[in-house]
Amino acid sequence: MVQERPVRVERRLSAILAADVAGYSRLMHRDEEATHARLTALLTDAVYPAIAEHGGHLVKNTGDGFLVEFPSAVEAVRAATEFQTRIKELTIGEVEDRRIAFRVGVNIGDVIVEPHDIFGDGVNIAARLEGIAEPGGICISSAAYDQIRDKVRVEFADLGEHSVKNIARPVHVFALQTDALAGLPAPSENPTPVRSRPRGYLWASAAIAVALVVGITVAAAWWFRPSSNTASSASVATNNATKSIAAISHASSPPRFSIVVLPFANLSSDPDQEYFADGITDDLTTDLSRISGSFVIARNTAFTFKGKPVDIKQVGRELNVRYVLEGSVRRDGDQVRVNTQLINAETGAHVWADRFDKDRADIFKVQNEVTARIAGTLNLELIRAESQRAEREHADNPDAVDLAMRGWAAYYRPLSAQQLAEARMLFERALRINPQSPQALHGLARTLAWAVTSRFSNAPADDLMRADEAVGRVLRSWPDDALAHDTKGHILRARKQFEQSIAEYETAINLDRNLANAYGASGLTKLFAGRAEQLFTPVETAIRLSPRDPLLSVWLYWICHAHTHLGHDDEAIDWCSKSIATNPLWYVYIDLISAYGWKGQKDNARAAIAELNKLVPNYTVKKWANEGYSDNPVFVAQYQRIVEGLRKAGLPEE
């Protein structure tokens, strides 16, 4: 009989760090939620960055503690002294009997290795050393002390030999007293340590640890994340789980567009409003995940705060987000009032707030409209806020992401030649730093296309070619990005490929039902295709989705333009006047002048011509007649009616 060969046990020599919270049971008994929140913040802000920086691999969490494996005792002790120093700084103002303090033990030993754990006396000794340490202190074995002596910047006191549970021989113990930490420089002032493993590996280890302790799944992508129309609360959570490691690798600094939607409060006694409030929270979590680059905390984590008083800054630290969205729902007769506010979690300052009053007759329709408007507005508000932050913090040395974000902020200001030129300059600066930046490529394509269609471009053919090349590079890598399809539709419209343009806009809408610009642009393109009567519904949808949009004056003009095409002069005057009151664009005066011409209102026509000449001096009927927006015969016939109205109003022919 052949004797089977025994299975080989994997072993290795490691430095083991064991830590736990002193008096954890007492702290939890006093206030479970506050203790958990403070512990999570300290782990995120102090412990895990130090472990990662010094090559540690977090083996497991043990309730109030953790076990970490290091490739060297020096790095283990450096990590321990760094996070203990940082924790002392973070908790110095807290009441003594509520202060969280870790005890740490470090040992060198031969350990048995399994896929998700390590075992052996080396581990047990580290755990016993941790039990000997003072709160806020560190105890190490003689084996570890022999390795770190004269290699670290702190001194250890010899405590002699100690008999410890389940270890046959006494353990020689050395202790770093808590007073010794007071003389250490802040962690940021320490010299850069030698790393034993690649930085990406270290952050991955820390990321797994944070995911386990905080107990959240988060959706994280880099700043330019493609949109999707298939997200739901469940799929957001699933997607978050697959990306949590990459996301939490930046745990020491919240991602740019990181946000949690706290459960909306039901301020009325009507139980139906409870479902409505929860539905808004769910829908917003899903919709915000479609924003490019968003980092949205999953619904299940957000709902742990339901019905509880919250400290916004604490929520931001615990969940590692920059922004918190909160709101409330109240029934007032037949009206439902929804209040919402966006708060900077780092400062507690309000970034944006709004109120919605809707008839509750179709509560689900109201829910969809409210969430769509909030999501669309937040996209702009987050870009503005992060652009201001980037300009404030990196004014002298911006990187490609900073410049691209500032470019988008400029792009989202009210339309003008100067605004587009500024945005284009910022995107081009970003591309000089990083020619592959998708944020900058997309932004450049967008500004070039708008400059052409708004008649601000001096080289329209060249600008469209550049725009097409840039957005094509984005779509090859992210074919499901809604905004990029919207930009592609804009380019196709400028090239008079109207049916293909409409198809791109419809693709964008299918990918993101809240993309207001795609609705509006699809309506205008239908007008160019000879279907002016089909413009109103999609453009009105855009206005309803984003009533404070920087493009509002343009959308109002498009409605005016459709009325002039259809010979509705009174309506055209009304809508053009609304557009001018919002942002006076030169081409709006063309339709206004023509409508006044057909109505025989000479004085109003002369006043409008004077305003046009302030924006575009010496403009003539011939210039407008030769603009050539479309060759569609229905469009051309309707367009000629506008030209004739200009003649009737007295605009010079040439």
C-alpha positions as CSV (number, residue, x, y, z in Angstrom):
1,M,0.0,0.0,0.0
2,V,1.4,3.3,-1.0
3,Q,1.3,5.8,1.8
4,E,-0.1,9.2,0.8
5,R,2.2,12.1,1.0
6,P,1.1,14.5,3.7
7,V,-0.3,17.8,2.5
8,R,2.4,20.5,2.8
9,V,1.5,23.3,5.2
10,E,2.5,26.8,3.9
11,R,4.5,28.8,6.4
12,R,6.4,32.0,6.4
13,L,8.3,34.3,8.7
14,S,6.3,37.5,9.3
15,A,6.0,40.6,11.5
16,I,2.5,40.4,13.1
17,L,0.6,43.4,14.5
18,A,-2.4,42.9,16.7
19,A,-4.6,45.8,17.9
20,D,-7.8,46.4,19.7
21,V,-9.7,49.2,21.4
22,A,-9.2,49.6,25.1
23,G,-12.5,49.5,27.0
24,Y,-14.5,48.8,23.8
25,S,-17.4,47.1,25.6
26,R,-17.8,50.0,28.0
27,L,-17.8,52.5,25.1
28,M,-20.4,50.5,23.2
29,H,-22.6,50.1,26.2
30,R,-22.6,53.9,26.7
31,D,-23.4,54.8,23.1
32,E,-23.2,52.2,20.4
33,E,-23.8,54.4,17.3
34,A,-21.5,57.2,18.3
35,T,-18.7,54.7,19.2
36,H,-19.1,52.8,16.0
37,A,-19.0,56.0,14.0
38,R,-15.9,57.3,15.8
39,L,-14.1,54.0,15.4
40,T,-14.9,53.9,11.7
41,A,-13.6,57.4,11.2
42,L,-10.3,56.6,13.1
43,L,-9.8,53.5,11.1
44,T,-10.4,55.3,7.8
45,D,-8.4,58.5,8.7
46,A,-5.5,57.1,10.7
47,V,-5.1,53.3,10.8
48,Y,-5.6,52.0,7.3
49,P,-3.5,54.7,5.5
50,A,-0.6,54.0,7.9
51,I,-0.9,50.2,7.3
52,A,-1.0,50.7,3.6
53,E,1.9,53.2,3.5
54,H,4.2,50.7,5.3
55,G,3.4,47.6,3.3
56,G,0.9,46.0,5.7
57,H,-1.6,43.3,4.7
58,L,-4.8,43.4,6.8
59,V,-5.5,39.7,7.5
60,K,-8.8,40.1,9.4
61,N,-10.9,42.3,11.6
62,T,-11.8,41.1,15.1
63,G,-14.8,43.2,16.1
64,D,-13.1,46.0,17.9
65,G,-9.6,45.2,16.5
66,F,-7.6,43.9,13.6
67,L,-4.7,41.6,12.7
68,V,-2.1,42.8,10.2
69,E,0.9,41.1,8.6
70,F,4.0,43.0,7.6
71,P,7.1,42.0,5.7
72,S,9.4,43.6,8.3
73,A,9.2,44.5,12.0
74,V,10.6,48.0,11.2
75,E,7.6,48.7,9.0
76,A,5.2,47.2,11.5
77,V,6.5,49.5,14.3
78,R,6.6,52.5,12.0
79,A,3.0,52.0,11.0
80,A,1.9,51.5,14.6
81,T,3.6,54.6,15.9
82,E,2.2,56.6,12.9
83,F,-1.4,55.7,13.5
84,Q,-1.2,55.9,17.3
85,T,0.2,59.5,16.9
86,R,-2.5,60.4,14.4
87,I,-5.3,59.0,16.7
88,K,-4.0,61.0,19.6
89,E,-4.2,64.1,17.5
90,L,-7.7,63.3,16.3
91,T,-9.1,62.5,19.8
92,I,-7.2,65.1,21.9
93,G,-10.3,67.2,22.5
94,E,-12.6,64.3,23.5
95,V,-13.8,63.5,27.0
96,E,-11.4,61.0,28.6
97,D,-14.0,58.3,29.3
98,R,-15.3,58.5,25.7
99,R,-12.0,58.6,24.0
100,I,-11.1,55.7,21.7
101,A,-7.5,54.4,22.2
102,F,-5.9,51.3,20.6
103,R,-3.5,48.9,22.3
104,V,-1.0,47.4,19.9
105,G,1.3,44.3,20.1
106,V,4.0,43.5,17.5
107,N,5.9,40.2,17.2
108,I,8.1,38.3,14.7
109,G,7.2,34.7,14.2
110,D,6.8,31.8,11.9
111,V,3.1,31.5,10.9
112,I,0.9,29.0,9.2
113,V,-0.7,30.6,6.1
114,E,-4.2,30.0,4.9
115,P,-6.1,31.9,2.2
116,H,-7.8,34.3,4.6
117,D,-6.0,33.9,7.9
118,I,-2.7,33.2,9.6
119,F,-2.1,31.0,12.7
120,G,0.6,30.0,15.2
121,D,2.4,31.1,18.2
122,G,3.7,34.1,16.4
123,V,0.1,35.4,16.1
124,N,-0.8,34.4,19.6
125,I,2.2,36.3,21.1
126,A,1.3,39.5,19.2
127,A,-2.2,39.2,20.7
128,R,-0.9,38.8,24.2
129,L,1.5,41.7,23.8
130,E,-1.4,43.9,22.7
131,G,-3.2,43.0,26.0
132,I,-0.2,44.1,28.0
133,A,0.1,47.5,26.2
134,E,-1.4,50.6,27.7
135,P,-4.3,52.4,25.9
136,G,-2.6,54.3,23.1
137,G,0.7,52.4,23.6
138,I,2.7,49.7,21.8
139,C,4.3,46.5,23.2
140,I,6.8,44.4,21.1
141,S,8.6,41.2,21.7
142,S,12.3,40.8,22.0
143,A,12.4,39.2,18.6
144,A,10.9,42.4,17.1
145,Y,13.0,44.7,19.3
146,D,16.2,43.1,18.0
147,Q,15.1,44.0,14.4
148,I,13.9,47.6,15.1
149,R,16.6,48.8,17.5
150,D,18.4,51.9,16.1
151,K,16.1,51.8,13.0
152,V,13.1,53.7,14.3
153,R,12.8,57.1,15.8
154,V,11.3,56.0,19.2
155,E,12.7,54.3,22.2
156,F,11.2,51.3,24.0
157,A,11.4,50.5,27.7
158,D,12.5,47.0,28.8
159,L,9.6,45.5,30.8
160,G,11.3,42.2,31.4
161,E,9.8,38.8,30.9
162,H,6.1,38.1,31.2
163,S,4.2,34.8,31.4
164,V,1.3,35.0,29.0
165,K,-1.7,32.7,28.5
166,N,-1.2,29.6,26.3
167,I,2.5,30.3,25.6
168,A,4.9,27.9,27.3
169,R,7.9,30.2,27.7
170,P,7.9,33.7,29.2
171,V,7.9,36.5,26.6
172,H,10.4,39.3,26.9
173,V,8.4,42.6,26.5
174,F,9.5,46.1,25.4
175,A,7.0,48.9,25.6
176,L,6.6,52.3,23.9
177,Q,5.0,54.4,26.6
178,T,2.2,56.8,25.4
179,D,4.2,59.8,26.6
180,A,6.8,59.0,24.0
181,L,4.3,59.6,21.2
182,A,3.9,63.2,22.2
183,G,7.4,64.1,20.9
184,L,6.9,62.5,17.5
185,P,6.3,64.8,14.5
186,A,2.9,64.6,12.8
187,P,2.7,61.7,10.4
188,S,2.9,64.0,7.4
189,E,6.3,65.3,8.6
190,N,7.9,61.8,8.8
191,P,10.5,61.0,6.2
192,T,9.1,58.8,3.4
193,P,9.5,55.2,4.4
194,V,10.9,52.4,2.3
195,R,8.0,50.5,0.9
196,S,8.2,46.7,0.6
197,R,5.3,46.3,-1.9
198,P,3.9,48.2,-4.8
199,R,1.6,51.1,-3.7
200,G,-1.4,49.7,-5.7
201,Y,-1.1,46.5,-3.7
202,L,-1.0,48.3,-0.4
203,W,-4.1,50.4,-1.2
204,A,-5.9,47.3,-2.3
205,S,-5.3,45.7,1.1
206,A,-6.5,48.8,2.9
207,A,-9.5,49.0,0.7
208,I,-10.6,45.5,1.5
209,A,-10.2,46.3,5.2
210,V,-12.3,49.5,5.0
211,A,-15.0,47.7,3.1
212,L,-15.2,45.1,5.8
213,V,-15.2,47.5,8.8
214,V,-17.4,50.2,7.5
215,G,-19.8,47.6,6.1
216,I,-20.7,49.6,3.0
217,T,-20.7,49.0,-0.7
218,V,-20.0,52.0,-2.8
219,A,-20.0,52.9,-6.5
220,A,-16.8,54.5,-7.5
221,A,-15.4,55.3,-10.9
222,W,-12.8,57.8,-11.9
223,W,-14.1,61.2,-12.8
224,F,-15.4,60.3,-16.3
225,R,-17.7,57.3,-15.7
226,P,-20.1,56.3,-18.5
227,S,-23.8,56.6,-17.9
228,S,-26.3,53.7,-17.9
229,N,-30.0,53.4,-18.0
230,T,-30.1,50.0,-16.4
231,A,-29.2,51.0,-12.9
232,S,-31.5,50.4,-10.0
233,S,-31.0,50.5,-6.3
234,A,-30.0,46.8,-6.3
235,S,-27.7,47.1,-9.4
236,V,-26.1,50.2,-7.9
237,A,-25.2,48.1,-4.8
238,T,-23.9,45.2,-7.0
239,N,-21.8,47.6,-9.1
240,N,-20.5,49.2,-6.0
241,A,-19.2,46.0,-4.6
242,T,-17.2,45.2,-7.7
243,K,-15.6,48.7,-7.6
244,S,-15.2,49.2,-3.9
245,I,-11.5,48.4,-3.8
246,A,-10.6,51.0,-6.4
247,A,-12.9,53.5,-4.7
248,I,-11.7,53.1,-1.1
249,S,-8.0,53.2,-2.3
250,H,-8.6,57.0,-1.9
251,A,-10.1,56.7,1.6
252,S,-7.9,59.4,3.0
253,S,-9.3,61.9,0.5
254,P,-13.0,61.6,-0.6
255,P,-13.5,61.3,-4.4
256,R,-14.5,64.5,-6.2
257,F,-18.1,63.6,-6.9
258,S,-18.7,61.5,-3.8
259,I,-22.2,61.8,-2.3
260,V,-24.7,60.0,0.0
261,V,-28.5,60.5,-0.4
262,L,-29.8,60.4,3.2
263,P,-33.4,59.0,3.5
264,F,-35.9,61.9,2.9
265,A,-37.9,62.6,6.0
266,N,-41.7,62.3,6.0
267,L,-42.9,65.4,7.8
268,S,-46.6,64.6,7.5
269,S,-48.8,62.0,9.2
270,D,-49.8,60.5,5.9
271,P,-48.2,57.0,5.6
272,D,-48.4,57.2,1.8
273,Q,-45.8,60.0,2.0
274,E,-43.4,57.5,3.7
275,Y,-43.3,55.4,0.6
276,F,-43.0,58.5,-1.5
277,A,-40.1,59.8,0.5
278,D,-38.3,56.4,0.3
279,G,-39.0,56.3,-3.4
280,I,-37.4,59.6,-3.9
281,T,-34.3,58.5,-2.0
282,D,-34.1,55.3,-4.0
283,D,-34.5,57.0,-7.4
284,L,-32.0,59.7,-6.5
285,T,-29.4,57.1,-5.5
286,T,-29.9,55.5,-8.9
287,D,-30.1,58.7,-10.9
288,L,-27.0,60.2,-9.3
289,S,-25.0,57.1,-10.1
290,R,-25.4,58.0,-13.8
291,I,-23.6,61.3,-13.3
292,S,-20.1,61.1,-14.9
293,G,-17.6,60.3,-12.2
294,S,-20.1,59.9,-9.4
295,F,-19.3,58.0,-6.2
296,V,-22.7,57.3,-4.7
297,I,-23.1,55.4,-1.4
298,A,-25.4,52.5,-1.8
299,R,-29.1,52.7,-0.7
300,N,-28.8,50.1,2.1
301,T,-26.0,52.0,3.8
302,A,-27.8,55.3,3.5
303,F,-31.0,53.9,5.0
304,T,-29.1,53.0,8.3
305,F,-29.4,56.7,9.0
306,K,-33.2,56.8,8.6
307,G,-35.1,58.4,11.5
308,K,-31.9,59.3,13.3
309,P,-30.4,62.7,14.0
310,V,-27.2,63.0,12.0
311,D,-24.1,65.1,12.2
312,I,-23.3,65.9,8.5
313,K,-19.6,66.2,9.1
314,Q,-19.5,62.9,10.9
315,V,-21.5,61.2,8.1
316,G,-19.0,62.6,5.6
317,R,-16.1,61.2,7.5
318,E,-17.7,57.8,8.2
319,L,-18.7,57.3,4.5
320,N,-15.7,59.1,3.0
321,V,-17.9,61.4,0.9
322,R,-17.7,65.2,0.1
323,Y,-21.4,65.9,-0.2
324,V,-24.6,64.9,1.6
325,L,-28.0,65.3,0.0
326,E,-30.9,65.4,2.4
327,G,-34.5,66.4,2.1
328,S,-38.1,66.2,3.4
329,V,-41.6,65.5,2.1
330,R,-44.7,67.2,3.5
331,R,-48.3,67.0,2.4
332,D,-50.2,70.3,2.4
333,G,-53.8,69.7,1.3
334,D,-53.7,68.5,-2.3
335,Q,-50.1,69.6,-2.7
336,V,-46.9,67.7,-1.9
337,R,-43.9,69.8,-1.0
338,V,-40.4,68.4,-1.4
339,N,-37.5,70.3,0.1
340,T,-33.9,69.3,-0.6
341,Q,-30.5,70.6,0.1
342,L,-26.9,69.7,-0.9
343,I,-24.4,70.1,1.9
344,N,-20.6,70.1,1.9
345,A,-19.8,67.3,4.3
346,E,-16.4,68.7,5.1
347,T,-17.5,72.2,6.1
348,G,-21.2,71.8,6.8
349,A,-22.0,74.6,4.4
350,H,-25.0,74.5,2.1
351,V,-24.1,74.3,-1.6
352,W,-27.6,74.3,-3.1
353,A,-31.2,74.1,-2.0
354,D,-34.6,73.9,-3.8
355,R,-38.3,73.3,-3.1
356,F,-40.8,71.6,-5.3
357,D,-44.6,72.0,-4.9
358,K,-46.6,69.4,-6.9
359,D,-50.2,68.2,-7.1
360,R,-50.3,64.8,-5.4
361,A,-53.0,63.4,-7.8
362,D,-50.4,61.3,-9.6
363,I,-47.8,60.7,-6.9
364,F,-45.6,58.4,-9.0
365,K,-45.4,61.0,-11.8
366,V,-44.5,63.6,-9.3
367,Q,-41.8,61.3,-7.9
368,N,-40.2,60.8,-11.3
369,E,-40.3,64.5,-12.1
370,V,-38.9,65.7,-8.8
371,T,-36.0,63.1,-8.8
372,A,-35.2,63.9,-12.4
373,R,-35.0,67.6,-11.7
374,I,-32.9,67.2,-8.6
375,A,-30.5,64.8,-10.4
376,G,-30.1,67.1,-13.4
377,T,-29.5,70.2,-11.2
378,L,-27.0,68.4,-8.9
379,N,-24.9,67.5,-11.9
380,L,-24.3,71.2,-12.6
381,E,-24.0,72.1,-8.9
382,L,-21.4,69.4,-8.2
383,I,-19.3,70.5,-11.2
384,R,-19.4,74.1,-10.0
385,A,-18.5,73.2,-6.5
386,E,-15.6,70.9,-7.5
387,S,-14.4,73.5,-10.0
388,Q,-14.2,76.2,-7.4
389,R,-12.4,73.8,-5.0
390,A,-9.9,72.8,-7.7
391,E,-9.2,76.5,-8.5
392,R,-8.8,77.3,-4.9
393,E,-6.6,74.4,-3.9
394,H,-4.5,74.1,-7.1
395,A,-4.6,77.6,-8.5
396,D,-0.8,77.7,-9.2
397,N,-0.3,74.1,-10.3
398,P,-3.5,72.5,-11.7
399,D,-3.4,69.0,-13.2
400,A,-5.3,67.8,-16.2
401,V,-8.4,66.8,-14.1
402,D,-8.4,70.2,-12.4
403,L,-8.3,72.0,-15.7
404,A,-10.9,69.7,-17.3
405,M,-13.3,70.3,-14.4
406,R,-12.8,74.1,-14.6
407,G,-13.5,73.8,-18.3
408,W,-16.8,72.0,-17.7
409,A,-17.7,74.7,-15.2
410,A,-17.1,77.3,-17.8
411,Y,-19.0,75.4,-20.4
412,Y,-22.1,75.2,-18.1
413,R,-22.3,79.0,-17.8
414,P,-24.8,80.8,-20.0
415,L,-23.9,80.5,-23.6
416,S,-21.7,83.1,-25.2
417,A,-18.7,83.3,-27.5
418,Q,-16.5,84.3,-24.6
419,Q,-17.8,81.4,-22.4
420,L,-17.1,78.8,-25.1
421,A,-13.6,80.3,-25.7
422,E,-12.7,80.1,-22.1
423,A,-14.0,76.5,-21.8
424,R,-12.1,75.5,-24.9
425,M,-8.9,77.0,-23.6
426,L,-9.1,75.1,-20.4
427,F,-9.8,71.8,-22.1
428,E,-6.8,72.3,-24.5
429,R,-4.6,73.1,-21.5
430,A,-5.7,69.9,-19.9
431,L,-4.9,67.9,-23.0
432,R,-1.4,69.4,-23.2
433,I,-0.8,67.8,-19.8
434,N,-2.7,64.5,-20.5
435,P,-3.6,64.0,-24.2
436,Q,-5.7,60.9,-23.2
437,S,-7.9,62.7,-20.7
438,P,-11.5,61.7,-21.6
439,Q,-12.9,64.5,-19.6
440,A,-10.9,67.0,-21.6
441,L,-11.5,65.2,-24.9
442,H,-15.2,65.3,-24.4
443,G,-15.2,68.8,-23.2
444,L,-13.2,70.0,-26.2
445,A,-15.6,68.2,-28.6
446,R,-18.6,69.8,-26.9
447,T,-17.3,73.4,-27.0
448,L,-16.2,73.1,-30.6
449,A,-19.6,71.7,-31.7
450,W,-21.5,74.4,-29.9
451,A,-19.2,77.1,-31.3
452,V,-20.1,75.9,-34.8
453,T,-23.9,75.6,-34.4
454,S,-24.0,79.0,-32.5
455,R,-22.1,80.7,-35.4
456,F,-19.2,81.6,-33.1
457,S,-16.6,79.5,-35.1
458,N,-14.2,81.0,-37.6
459,A,-13.3,77.6,-39.1
460,P,-16.5,75.5,-38.7
461,A,-15.3,72.6,-40.9
462,D,-12.0,72.2,-39.1
463,D,-13.7,72.6,-35.7
464,L,-16.2,69.9,-36.5
465,M,-13.5,67.5,-37.6
466,R,-11.6,68.1,-34.4
467,A,-14.8,67.6,-32.3
468,D,-15.7,64.4,-34.1
469,E,-12.2,62.9,-33.6
470,A,-12.2,63.8,-29.9
471,V,-15.7,62.5,-29.1
472,G,-15.0,59.4,-31.2
473,R,-12.0,58.5,-29.0
474,V,-14.3,58.8,-25.9
475,L,-17.1,56.6,-27.4
476,R,-14.6,53.9,-28.5
477,S,-13.7,53.4,-24.9
478,W,-17.1,54.2,-23.3
479,P,-19.8,53.4,-25.8
480,D,-22.6,53.8,-23.3
481,D,-21.8,57.3,-22.2
482,A,-25.0,59.3,-22.7
483,L,-23.4,62.8,-22.8
484,A,-20.9,61.7,-25.4
485,H,-23.8,60.4,-27.6
486,D,-25.5,63.7,-27.1
487,T,-22.3,65.5,-28.3
488,K,-22.1,63.2,-31.3
489,G,-25.7,64.1,-32.2
490,H,-24.7,67.8,-32.0
491,I,-21.9,67.2,-34.5
492,L,-24.1,65.3,-36.9
493,R,-26.7,68.1,-36.7
494,A,-24.1,70.6,-37.7
495,R,-23.3,68.4,-40.7
496,K,-27.0,68.3,-41.6
497,Q,-27.2,64.5,-41.0
498,F,-30.4,65.0,-39.2
499,E,-31.9,61.5,-38.9
500,Q,-28.5,60.1,-37.7
501,S,-28.4,63.0,-35.2
502,I,-31.9,62.3,-33.9
503,A,-30.8,58.6,-33.5
504,E,-27.8,59.7,-31.3
505,Y,-30.0,61.9,-29.2
506,E,-32.5,59.0,-28.7
507,T,-29.6,56.8,-27.7
508,A,-28.5,59.4,-25.2
509,I,-32.0,59.6,-23.7
510,N,-32.3,55.8,-23.4
511,L,-29.0,55.8,-21.5
512,D,-30.0,58.7,-19.2
513,R,-33.6,59.7,-19.0
514,N,-32.6,62.9,-17.2
515,L,-30.4,64.3,-19.9
516,A,-32.3,67.5,-20.6
517,N,-30.1,68.7,-23.4
518,A,-30.6,65.6,-25.4
519,Y,-34.4,66.1,-25.3
520,G,-34.1,69.8,-26.4
521,A,-31.6,69.1,-29.1
522,S,-33.6,66.3,-30.6
523,G,-36.6,68.7,-30.8
524,L,-34.5,71.3,-32.7
525,T,-33.1,68.6,-35.1
526,K,-36.7,67.6,-35.9
527,L,-37.3,71.2,-36.9
528,F,-34.3,71.1,-39.2
529,A,-35.7,67.9,-40.7
530,G,-38.9,69.7,-41.6
531,R,-41.0,68.7,-38.6
532,A,-41.2,71.9,-36.6
533,E,-44.5,70.9,-35.0
534,Q,-42.5,68.0,-33.3
535,L,-40.2,70.4,-31.5
536,F,-42.4,71.5,-28.6
537,T,-42.8,68.3,-26.6
538,P,-39.1,67.4,-26.3
539,V,-38.0,71.0,-25.7
540,E,-40.6,71.5,-23.0
541,T,-39.4,68.3,-21.4
542,A,-35.9,69.7,-21.3
543,I,-37.2,72.8,-19.6
544,R,-39.3,70.8,-17.1
545,L,-36.2,68.6,-16.2
546,S,-33.9,71.6,-15.8
547,P,-35.8,74.9,-15.4
548,R,-32.6,76.7,-14.3
549,D,-30.3,75.3,-16.9
550,P,-27.6,77.5,-18.4
551,L,-29.1,76.6,-21.8
552,L,-32.6,77.8,-20.8
553,S,-32.4,80.9,-23.0
554,V,-31.5,78.6,-25.9
555,W,-34.4,76.3,-25.3
556,L,-36.8,79.2,-25.0
557,Y,-35.5,80.5,-28.3
558,W,-36.0,77.1,-30.0
559,I,-39.7,77.2,-29.0
560,C,-39.9,80.8,-30.4
561,H,-38.1,79.5,-33.6
562,A,-40.6,76.8,-34.1
563,H,-43.5,79.3,-33.8
564,T,-41.9,81.6,-36.4
565,H,-41.5,78.6,-38.8
566,L,-45.2,77.7,-38.3
567,G,-46.4,81.4,-38.7
568,H,-47.4,81.8,-35.0
569,D,-46.2,85.3,-34.7
570,D,-47.8,86.3,-31.4
571,E,-46.4,83.1,-29.7
572,A,-43.0,83.8,-31.3
573,I,-42.9,87.3,-29.8
574,D,-43.8,85.9,-26.4
575,W,-41.2,83.1,-26.4
576,C,-38.4,85.2,-27.9
577,S,-39.0,87.9,-25.3
578,K,-38.7,85.2,-22.6
579,S,-35.4,84.0,-24.1
580,I,-34.0,87.5,-24.3
581,A,-34.9,88.2,-20.7
582,T,-33.0,85.1,-19.7
583,N,-29.9,85.7,-21.8
584,P,-29.9,88.0,-24.8
585,L,-28.4,85.9,-27.7
586,W,-28.1,87.7,-31.0
587,Y,-30.0,85.2,-33.2
588,V,-33.1,85.4,-30.9
589,Y,-33.6,89.0,-32.2
590,I,-33.8,87.6,-35.8
591,D,-37.0,85.8,-35.0
592,L,-38.3,88.6,-32.9
593,I,-37.7,91.2,-35.7
594,S,-39.4,88.9,-38.3
595,A,-42.5,88.4,-36.1
596,Y,-42.7,92.1,-35.5
597,G,-42.4,92.6,-39.3
598,W,-45.3,90.2,-40.0
599,K,-47.4,91.9,-37.3
600,G,-46.6,95.4,-38.7
601,Q,-45.2,96.6,-35.4
602,K,-42.6,99.0,-36.9
603,D,-41.5,100.7,-33.6
604,N,-40.9,97.4,-31.9
605,A,-39.1,96.1,-34.9
606,R,-36.7,99.1,-35.0
607,A,-35.9,98.7,-31.3
608,A,-35.2,95.0,-31.8
609,I,-32.9,95.9,-34.8
610,A,-31.0,98.3,-32.7
611,E,-30.4,95.6,-30.0
612,L,-29.3,93.2,-32.7
613,N,-26.7,95.7,-34.0
614,K,-25.3,96.1,-30.6
615,L,-24.5,92.3,-30.6
616,V,-23.7,91.9,-34.3
617,P,-23.1,95.2,-36.0
618,N,-24.4,95.8,-39.5
619,Y,-26.3,92.5,-39.7
620,T,-28.4,92.1,-42.9
621,V,-31.2,90.1,-44.4
622,K,-28.7,88.5,-46.9
623,K,-26.5,87.2,-44.0
624,W,-29.5,85.4,-42.4
625,A,-30.8,84.1,-45.8
626,N,-27.4,82.5,-46.4
627,E,-26.9,80.8,-43.0
628,G,-27.9,77.4,-44.5
629,Y,-29.0,75.5,-41.4
630,S,-30.8,72.9,-43.5
631,D,-31.6,71.9,-47.0
632,N,-34.8,70.2,-46.2
633,P,-37.5,71.7,-48.5
634,V,-40.1,72.1,-45.8
635,F,-37.6,73.8,-43.6
636,V,-36.4,76.0,-46.4
637,A,-39.9,77.2,-47.2
638,Q,-40.6,78.0,-43.5
639,Y,-37.2,79.7,-43.2
640,Q,-37.9,81.9,-46.1
641,R,-41.0,83.2,-44.3
642,I,-38.6,84.4,-41.5
643,V,-36.4,86.1,-44.2
644,E,-39.5,87.9,-45.6
645,G,-40.5,89.1,-42.1
646,L,-37.0,90.7,-41.7
647,R,-37.6,92.6,-44.9
648,K,-41.0,93.7,-43.7
649,A,-39.5,94.9,-40.4
650,G,-36.9,97.1,-42.2
651,L,-33.7,95.2,-41.7
652,P,-31.2,96.2,-44.4
653,E,-31.0,93.8,-47.3
654,E,-27.2,94.0,-47.6
